[in-house]
Amino acid sequence: MSESARGVAVPGTRLHPIYLIIGTAKTVRQAIPFLMLTIFGGAPWWVNAALFALVMVVAVAQWQVKKYSVVGGVLLVRSGVINRSVRAVPNARITAVAASQSLTQRLVGVWGLTVQSPGDRYASTVSLTCLSGRRLDELRAALEAGDRATVPTDPGPTPTGIRRYLAWRRTSVASAAVADGVQVIAVLTTAEMLIATATGSSISLILLAVLVVWFRFSDYLPVRASEFMHDIIEPQGLAVVLITLVVVAIVAGVVVDALRLHRFTLIRDGEVLRTSRGLLGKQTATIPVGRVQAVRVVEGFWRMLLGYCSLQVEVAGIGRVNTNQRMLFPLVRADRAESLIRRALPELPWPGLPLLVLPARVHRRYLTLPLGYAAGFTLLMLFLPGWWKLVAILPLPLGFALGVARAREARWRVDDRSVILRWRRLLDRNTVIAHRGGGQMTELSSSPSKAKAGVAGFKMRFSSGRGAGIRYMVESDALLLLHTVGRADAER
């Protein structure tokens, strides 16, 4: 029986031979305790040679056994030298495909591929570490073909010499934006990348790490850095030291985000969304449009003041830790977010009417939790020594302001096709636009005091494990959402 008759889109294929080097290095790292024991234990040289030979044998055996294929619309990955295993992922269950290329992989011309599926929120279902550009394109085309058995390909004449090497490295992943029938939705500019860096969390996290390293582990810094700080910066005073550390954090944050977000590009390619980014290493992600359950608009405190937001997607298998894969676009003007989402995902319906605000009688409920925490912090701060007790006047006004902001910004809307929920956390505001039947679970929360006041809370969860909800709203409205959201055929 021929391969096409059996539905073989990609026959059993091994990873690129460069995997031998990567596998050897991984096995050597695992064997470091044994090598240290033989080296410092006075074992003869041939013992270490035998161990290294054994490592090579294991790497070669793993490479020989590990194969991937796409047969009958199912991705199969075979592995295991002694304990054999076969992992099968139907194409119809794949929710996202991400290709990445570190600097080392970029130098040798190979890619890594990860495949996400529902029920695997925190890790990839399948990971293939060494694929050439041609093999990557072949496998991606087979996975995106859905249930089709074969994928039409045109191999053309077989190149030789340097042309074969260049063809082997080449992939359409990096150049998808110039392909026919592909719509470029948005490209992150340098100015937007700098704004995303300045308003993101990278600089603050790096600053915290720099402060800890300097004040607790300064003895372990490189000699030149330590001499520069001790001889030039410290004599100028504590303020200059802090300014220097802030500058270091800003420079480091800009470099990190430049490497991560450089030329972030969002494109629409038929029934899939593709993103690509990266300066030294390259990362791409492919998300089937039909798998997108919702879009999340996140407005951080500083970005809200400047009128910017970031866009994320809710897809099964891409949870909280997969930040890069669920990023739809890292920075966009808030007044242009709806236009960008409509161009990227015209299938996602938007309610034609404005969002509904909460009545004034519900606003008081939003003050209870912030003021309760603020009162607790106030009591603790009264035990601070000296003038530090004056900071006890801050928690109550801040808690009141937070409660008022949460009450004013909580809004919602549901119609026959979609649901929108907006709420504020501590500093950032979230708006989720979802298919009305896209939620995996809905929940109504109440208590005797809430029921007496006619107030309840509503929350919906997606297959990604993330959720959206409003803490306090009118009970009848919460019941309406409970009985309509997640039920595509429910009548309003």
N, C-alpha and C positions, 0 to 999 in steps of 0.2 A: 504494500500500500504506500502511495507517495506521501510526502510530508504535507503537501497542500490538502490532500484528502483527509489526513488525520488532524488538520487544523493546526499545523506547526507554523507559527508566525516567526519565532526565533528558535532555532535548534539548540541543543545543549552546547553551551559555550563556556570556556574557562575565562577567568580574569586575565588581564594582561600579565605577561611574565615579570613585570616590575613588582608584582605582588610577592615574588620570591624574596626580594630585598626587604620589603615591608614586613612580610611574615617572619623572616629571619630575625630582623631587629626586634619584633615583638616577642619572639620566643627567647631571644637573648636577654631581654629585660626581665622576663619571667624566671630565667635561669641564673640571674645575678647572685642570689644567695648560694647556690651550688658552686658557681665559679669562684666566689670569694672564699668559700670553704676549702676548695682545692688549691687555690693560689696561696693563701696564708697558712694552709695546713701542711705545706711542704710536699704536696703530691707531685709526681714526675710530670714532665711536659706532655707526655703522650695522653695523660688523663684529660687535660684541657682540650687537646686536639680531638680526642674521641667525643668529648661533650659537644664541641663545636660541630663536628661531623654529624652527630645525632640531631643537633638543632637544624642543620641543613636538610637532613633527611625528613624531619617532621614538616618543615616548610614546604619542601617539594611534594610531600604526600598530601598536604592540605590543598596545595594548588591543583594537584592532579584530580582530587576528589571534588572540589568545589566547582559546581557548574550552575548556570542559570539558563532558563528557557521560558518561552511563552507558548503554551500548547492549549488549544481549545479555549482561548480567552482567559487563561489562568497563568500567573507568574509562578514558576517553580524554582526554588533554590535548594540544591543538594549540597550537603556538607557533612563533615565528620569522617575521621580516619578510622576509628574503631567503632564508635557509636554513630551509625549513619542516621541522618535526619533529612527530611524533605519538607520545606515550608511552602505552602501554597496560598496565594492571594489572588482571588478572582479579580479580573480587571474592573468589573462592575462595582467592586467594593473599595477600590482605591480612591482616596479622597484628596491626595496631594502627592506630587512627585517633585523632589528637590535635588538639584545637582549642585555640587560644590567642588571648588578647586583651590587647594591651598597653594602657597607660593612654591613649595617643593613639587607638588603635583603639576603646577603650571609649567615649571621648568622641564619636566620630563614628558609633559603632554598627556596626562591622564586625568580622569575625573572620578569623583565619588557620587554615588546615587543613593538616595534614601526614599523609601515608599511608605506613606502613611495610610492607615486604614482605621475604621471605627473600632472602638474598644481598646485602643493603644494610645492613650493620650500623652504619655510622658516619654515615649521612645518610638523610634521608627520600627515598623514591622519588619522591613527588610533593608539591609545595608550592603551595598557593593562598593568596594573601595577603589578598585583599579579598572576603569573602563577607558578605552581610547575614545576619541571624539566620534569616530564612525560607529563604534559599537554603542555608544551612548545614544546617538540619534536613532539607531536601529531599534534599541530597546524602548526608548521613549515613544517612538511611532507605534510599536506593538502594544504598549500599555494604553496609549491614548486611543487605540482603535476600538476599544470597548470589547464587545463580544464577537467582532469580526475575526475570522479564523486566520486570514493571511493579510499581510500588509504589502501593498504594491511598492516595489523598489526598482530602481534602475541602476544597477551596479556600474554599467558602462565598461569601457576598456580597463584592464588591470594595469595600474601604473607600476613603474619600476624605479629603483634607486631613490633619489631624494624626493621625487614626486610621490612615491608611495609613503614615505615618512611624513610629508606634509599633509597628504590626504588622510593618513592615519590619525594625525593630531587634530585635524579640522573638525569642527562641529557647528551645527546650525544654532546651538544654544546661545552662543555669544553674539550671533548675528541675526537673531530672529526678527529684530526690529526692521530689517531691510527686506524681509521675505515678502513675496506676493501675498496679498490678502490679509496682511497683519496690520492692525490699527494701533498706532502708538498713542496711548491715552495721556501719559504725562512723563516728563523727565525732570528729575531733581536738579536744580541749578546749584552752582557753587554758593551763591548768596543764601539760598534756602538751606543748604547743608550746614552753613555756619550758624544760621538761626536755629536749626534743629539741634545743633550741638550746644549752643548757649542756653537754650530753654529745656534741654533734656536732663537726664539724671547722670550722664557720664561724668561731667566735671565735678559734681558734688560727691559722687562715690569715690572718684580718684582723689579728691581733696581730703576726704576722710581717711583714705588709705595712706596718703602722704603724711598727714599729721601723726597717725599712729606710728608709721615707720620712723619718722624723724624723732619724736619724743620718747619712743620706747625701744627702738632698734637702730638708733643712729650709729652705734659701734660696728654694725655689720654692713654699713654702706661702703661703696668703693672708695679707695684712698683719695682720689682726686676730688670726688664730690664732697667727702668729709672735710678735706682741707679747705676747699672753697667756702663751705658753710662756716667752719670754725674761724678761719683767718680773715674772711672778707665780710660775710653777712652778719654773723653774730655780734661783732663789735658795734654795729649800727643800731642795735636794739631789737626788742621783741617784735615791734611793729614791722620792721624791715624783713625779719625772718618770716613772719606770716604772709607778707606781701609776696615774698619770693616763692613760698610754697603754693600760694594761690596761682601765681603765674605758671609754675610747673604743672599744676593740675589743669589749667586752661589749655596749655600747649599739648599736654598728653591727651586731654579729652578731644581736642580738635583733630589730632593725629589718629586716634582710635576711631572716631566717627567718620573721618575722611577715608580710612581704609575700609570701613564697613558700609558706608552709604554712598560712596563715590558713584556718580552717574546712575542713581537708582532709576530704573525704567520700568514702567507698567505698560503692558501691551495686551491687546485682546486678539487672540488667534483662534478664530472659529468659536468652538464651544469650550475653550479653556482660557484662563488668565495666566499670564507669565510675568514674572518679575526677575530682574537681573540687577546686580550691584557688585561693588568691590573694586579696589584699586590693584593691590598685589594679588590677592586671592579672589576668585570669582565665585559667586553664589547665584544660583537661579532657582526658581520655584515654579511649579505648574499646578494650578488648581482647577479642576473641572467646574464650570459655571453651575452645573446642576447640583453640585455638592455644597454650595454656599448657602447657609441657613440664614445668615444675618450679616450686617455690616455695623461695626462699632465705631462711632466718632468720639475720640478722646481729646478733651481740651484740658491740658495742664494749666496750672495757675499762671505761669509766665506767658505761655502761649495764648491763653485766653485774653490776657491784657493786650497782647500784640495782634490779636485777631487771627491766630493760627490754630490748627488742630492736626491730629494724625488719624489715619484710617486703618482699621483692622477688619479681618473677616472671621466669621465663626464657621469652622469646618470640622466635621467629625475627625478625631485623631490628632488634631492640632490643638493642644491645651495651653496652659499658662506658661510652661517652660519653653515652648516653641515660639518665642517672640518673633524671630526673624521670618519664620515661615507663614505666620498669620498676618504679617504686615502687608496691607494693600498699598499704602503710600505713606511715607514717614512725615511729611509736612505739606500742608496745603492751606490756603486762606479759607477761613471758616465760611465766608460767603460764596466760595467756589466749590465747597465740598459736595453739595448736592449735584452740581453739574458734572463733576468728575465721576461720582458714583453712577449717575445715570448713563454716562458714556461707557463706563467699564461694565456695569451690570444693568442693562436695560430690563432684564427679567425681574429685577427686584422692584415690586410695586411701592409707590409712595402715596400716602393718603392725600387727597386733594384739599382737605380742610386743615386749618391750623391746629396745633396741639392744644389740648384742654388743660387749663390750669386748675389747681386745687382750690376749693372754697376756703374762705378765711377761717372757718371753724376748725379745719383740719390743721392749720398752721401751728396752733398751740402745741400739738403733739410733737412737732419736730424740735421743740425746745427742751423736752424732758431729758432725753439722753445726753445731749451736749452739756446741759447745765448740771446734770448729775455727775458726770465726769469732772466738770470744772469745779464743783464744790469739793470733790475728793482731793483734787490737786491743790486747791486753796488751803485746805486743812493741813496737808503735808508741808506746804511751803511756809506755814506759820511757825514751823519748828526749825527753820533755817536760822543760822546765827547772824547777828548784827543787821546791817542794812539789807542783806539778802531777803529779809522778810517782806520788803516792799514789792517783790515780784508776785506776791500773793494777790495783788490787785488785778493781774492780767487774765487769769483763767476764766472768770465769770464773764467779762465783756467779750472775750474771744469765743466762748461757748455760745453766748447769745447771738453773736454775729453769724456763727456757723449754722445754728438752728434756723435763723431767718433766711439765710442763703439757700439752705436745703429746701425749705418750704416754698420759696418763690420759684426755684428752678425745677422742681419736680413737676413733670408734665407727661401726658400720654395721649394716645389716639389709636383706635382700632377701627377697621372697616372690613369689607368682605375679603380682602386679599392680604392685608398687611397690618402690622402692629408696630407702634413706636413708643418706646419708654425712655424717659430722660430723668436722671437723678444726679446728685452731687455726692461724692465721697468726702474726703477730708479737704483736699485742695483741687482735685480735678473733677471735671464734669463729663459724664458719659451719656451718649445718646445711641440707642440700639434701634436699627431699622431692620425688621425681620419679616419673613413670610409668616402669615398668620398660622399656618400649619407646620412651621419649621421647628418649634420647640419640642424637646423630648419629654419635658415634664413641666407642669404648672403647679403652683402651691399658693394657697391662701392662708395667711397667718392672722390669728386673732387672740383675744384674751377677754376675760370678763369686763375689764375697764374699757377696752376698745369696743366691745360689743355694745356696752351701755352708751357709748358716745357715737355709735354708728360708724366706726372707723375700722379698717382692716388693711393688711399689707398684701401685696401680690409679687410673686417672683416666677420667672420662667427660666428653665435651664436648657442648654443646647447639648448636642452630642460631644462637643469639645470639653464638657465639664464646667464651662464658664456659664455665668448666669446674668440676668438683668431683672431689675425689679424696682418697685416703689415701696418704701417702708410704710407710709401712712397715706391712705386715700379713703374716699367715701366707700362704705362697705358694699353698697349696691354696684358701684363701679368695679370694685375688686371681684365681685361675683360675676359680673358681665365678662371680664377678662378671663376668669377661671373657666367659664363655660364656652368661650369662643376661641381663645388662643390655643393652638395645638390641635384644633379640630377644623380641618379645612372645609368640611361639609356642614358645619354648625350654622344655624340661622341666628342672625343678630336679634 
